[in-house]
Amino acid sequence: MHTCNLGKYQFSIFGYRLIFLFFFNSRASELLFDGVKEHQVTLPGQSDPWDMKQLLVWIQRNLLKERPELFVQGESVRPGILVLINDADWELMGELDYQLQDQDCIVFISTLHGG
Amino acid sequence: MCQVEEEYREPPLAPAPPSVCKTCVKCKDASAAVVVRAGDPYCRTCFKDYFIHKFRAMLGKNRVIFPGEKVLLAVSGGPSSSSMLRQVQEGLSQNAHKKLRFSPGIVYIDEGGAVGRSLEERLRTASELQAVFRSTGFPFHMVPLEQVLDVPPSVLVPAASSQPAASVYKAAVDGFLQAAGGRRPGAAVQQQDAAGLDVLEAHTASLQQLMDSATSLTARQELLSSLRQHLLVHTARSHGYSKLMLGDSCSRSAVKLLAAVCLGRGAQLAQDTGFSDSRYGDVVSVRPMRDYSAKEIAFYNHMFGVPSVLSPSLTTKTSDKSSIQQLTESFITRLQADFPSTVSTIYRTSEKLQTAGGSSGGTAGTDTCLLCVCVLDTSVGNATAFRSTLVSQCLSDSRAVPSGPDPVSAKQSRPCGGQQCGTRTCSAEDRTPDLKALLCYSCQRTLRDLSSLDRLPHYILSEAQSRARRSQLREEIRDFLLDHHDDDEDDEGLHSPPDPSVVA
């Protein structure tokens, strides 16, 4: 049971259904993701399978509302934000090179003070 | 390592194929779920064992919490303190020989009034946390930060230490085991229902004014943490707790350490970041979470469903460069991303630090800072960096006075640090007591950033006044004192107030 504010995004890409969970401070997630808790969105299909690098770019373009530097830095996430793919550390999954699979669950947790 | 042309990129040593899970480094069986340190993947089960063991090992190694002792857990609702609460629960439910033997209570300080949250938001957070606390079965106290305005001045005075010496730990454990005879210490805990938050609007307004009077975010954060610390100690004292558990993680301690250096708190580093901190004498703060990185905690909380309630802090939504603390945090987390041993190196450094003059025993009897209650670092010789900073500060301040081309006359008309700048007259006609002489260097810097000192809570100002009176009195009768420097007894009788807890 997580009582913190979390945004839940469910959508299908390229035939894949993905779930995003964002564990941020309520105000920070308001700023970053408009405070919306649930989103139904569809990613455009593309010929190659999506990897995390492309996904972060897509999140930055489509979900982040303002101040994207609080979430992404360079082509990866901001240091201090943890990424879990299917409840496992993304460092084990190849980080940015991980190729998204059907039914994947991706979790972003901020460990920074103040969210 | 440090050559300009150094290639930091590793030669491509067979890049691990993505999406292939490694196996756990411990049981070498299950597939790994979390990378604790670089190259140490753990599976879920081993990670849980490792995490729980670490907490008990931390307490066992340090031997500061005695069996049966009342321990107050400071839970903010954030990941680290929530995880600490879970560890205490785990520890109390262990089988006999591994069990933790203290009786815990929980305190939650609601800082919503200081960061400008609405009452509805605050009540919502408080009720979520209340549900969490109630499920633990421990007594809990929900305290709004506004209550710091009603704290007695005695909170700023270190009380005589009532802590038993570490050498009697073993005997105390044996004695406790015999006396308890297998009885559960937590069983006698009475359920205590603190009905929501009791906040007066006027108090919220004056707290907000105090926060707004700080011109920089750095000062605001420092001020808030001082007030929070005072309120924690006050809560612990008034409910008879002798230990205060804080949830500072390893990452947090590293940030605090470097930020403290930047803020001029070098002399207080060991107390600010060490495992145990006895600056208040009768209430000792311990930081049992300082062996865990923020990552470990986040993973543990996520995997094992530890509820956490995140509420916004002063730095939420602010940029990296908004305050010294914030800048330090982003500096360390960025460095950590490329050099994974950054945090642990800083942390190991903090472990080796020790307070000057022995860490045990309260600081009763020596002059302590009015805000942070550390021993003053300002009584240093004339040829020191501190003194030259003060002199140059005096000079640059006096330049701002249009009518005073002569720095000496300007000095006399402005409060510039009491006897520290050499002229004792400078603060004599000041209405508010000369706070600077009562503060350590870092807290002087913090209060310098306040636009008005009148907004400070009453307990700080009245303690300042009584300290100023005492030192004035001591000055007057100085010639009649015997052996002023060596004899602590005479000295102590004069400047430590009649504190009820000393007598008791």
HADDOCK unambig.tbl for C-alpha pairs under 7 A between the chains (distance, minus, plus):
assign (segid A and resid 1 and name CA) (segid B and resid 305 and name CA) 5.66 0.50 0.50
assign (segid A and resid 1 and name CA) (segid B and resid 307 and name CA) 5.96 0.50 0.50
assign (segid A and resid 2 and name CA) (segid B and resid 305 and name CA) 6.85 0.50 0.50
assign (segid A and resid 2 and name CA) (segid B and resid 307 and name CA) 5.03 0.50 0.50
assign (segid A and resid 2 and name CA) (segid B and resid 308 and name CA) 6.48 0.50 0.50
assign (segid A and resid 3 and name CA) (segid B and resid 307 and name CA) 6.15 0.50 0.50
assign (segid A and resid 3 and name CA) (segid B and resid 308 and name CA) 6.29 0.50 0.50
assign (segid A and resid 3 and name CA) (segid B and resid 309 and name CA) 5.86 0.50 0.50
assign (segid A and resid 4 and name CA) (segid B and resid 308 and name CA) 6.32 0.50 0.50
assign (segid A and resid 4 and name CA) (segid B and resid 309 and name CA) 5.04 0.50 0.50
assign (segid A and resid 4 and name CA) (segid B and resid 310 and name CA) 5.82 0.50 0.50
assign (segid A and resid 25 and name CA) (segid B and resid 310 and name CA) 5.40 0.50 0.50
assign (segid A and resid 25 and name CA) (segid B and resid 311 and name CA) 6.31 0.50 0.50
assign (segid A and resid 25 and name CA) (segid B and resid 312 and name CA) 6.22 0.50 0.50
assign (segid A and resid 26 and name CA) (segid B and resid 310 and name CA) 6.93 0.50 0.50
assign (segid A and resid 26 and name CA) (segid B and resid 311 and name CA) 6.75 0.50 0.50
assign (segid A and resid 26 and name CA) (segid B and resid 312 and name CA) 6.82 0.50 0.50
assign (segid A and resid 27 and name CA) (segid B and resid 312 and name CA) 6.18 0.50 0.50
assign (segid A and resid 28 and name CA) (segid B and resid 316 and name CA) 6.42 0.50 0.50
assign (segid A and resid 28 and name CA) (segid B and resid 317 and name CA) 5.87 0.50 0.50
assign (segid A and resid 79 and name CA) (segid B and resid 333 and name CA) 5.72 0.50 0.50
assign (segid A and resid 79 and name CA) (segid B and resid 334 and name CA) 5.54 0.50 0.50
assign (segid A and resid 79 and name CA) (segid B and resid 337 and name CA) 6.06 0.50 0.50
assign (segid A and resid 80 and name CA) (segid B and resid 333 and name CA) 5.84 0.50 0.50
assign (segid A and resid 88 and name CA) (segid B and resid 33 and name CA) 4.36 0.50 0.50
assign (segid A and resid 88 and name CA) (segid B and resid 34 and name CA) 5.94 0.50 0.50
assign (segid A and resid 89 and name CA) (segid B and resid 33 and name CA) 5.79 0.50 0.50
assign (segid A and resid 89 and name CA) (segid B and resid 34 and name CA) 4.88 0.50 0.50
assign (segid A and resid 89 and name CA) (segid B and resid 35 and name CA) 6.53 0.50 0.50
assign (segid A and resid 92 and name CA) (segid B and resid 21 and name CA) 5.83 0.50 0.50
assign (segid A and resid 92 and name CA) (segid B and resid 22 and name CA) 6.80 0.50 0.50
assign (segid A and resid 93 and name CA) (segid B and resid 18 and name CA) 5.30 0.50 0.50
assign (segid A and resid 93 and name CA) (segid B and resid 19 and name CA) 4.25 0.50 0.50
assign (segid A and resid 93 and name CA) (segid B and resid 20 and name CA) 6.21 0.50 0.50
assign (segid A and resid 93 and name CA) (segid B and resid 21 and name CA) 6.42 0.50 0.50
assign (segid A and resid 94 and name CA) (segid B and resid 18 and name CA) 4.29 0.50 0.50
assign (segid A and resid 94 and name CA) (segid B and resid 19 and name CA) 6.00 0.50 0.50
assign (segid A and resid 97 and name CA) (segid B and resid 18 and name CA) 6.51 0.50 0.50
assign (segid A and resid 98 and name CA) (segid B and resid 18 and name CA) 5.62 0.50 0.50
assign (segid A and resid 98 and name CA) (segid B and resid 19 and name CA) 5.91 0.50 0.50
assign (segid A and resid 111 and name CA) (segid B and resid 294 and name CA) 6.03 0.50 0.50
assign (segid A and resid 111 and name CA) (segid B and resid 295 and name CA) 6.95 0.50 0.50
assign (segid A and resid 111 and name CA) (segid B and resid 298 and name CA) 6.94 0.50 0.50
assign (segid A and resid 114 and name CA) (segid B and resid 312 and name CA) 5.78 0.50 0.50
assign (segid A and resid 114 and name CA) (segid B and resid 313 and name CA) 5.02 0.50 0.50
assign (segid A and resid 114 and name CA) (segid B and resid 315 and name CA) 5.67 0.50 0.50
assign (segid A and resid 114 and name CA) (segid B and resid 316 and name CA) 4.67 0.50 0.50
assign (segid A and resid 115 and name CA) (segid B and resid 316 and name CA) 6.10 0.50 0.50
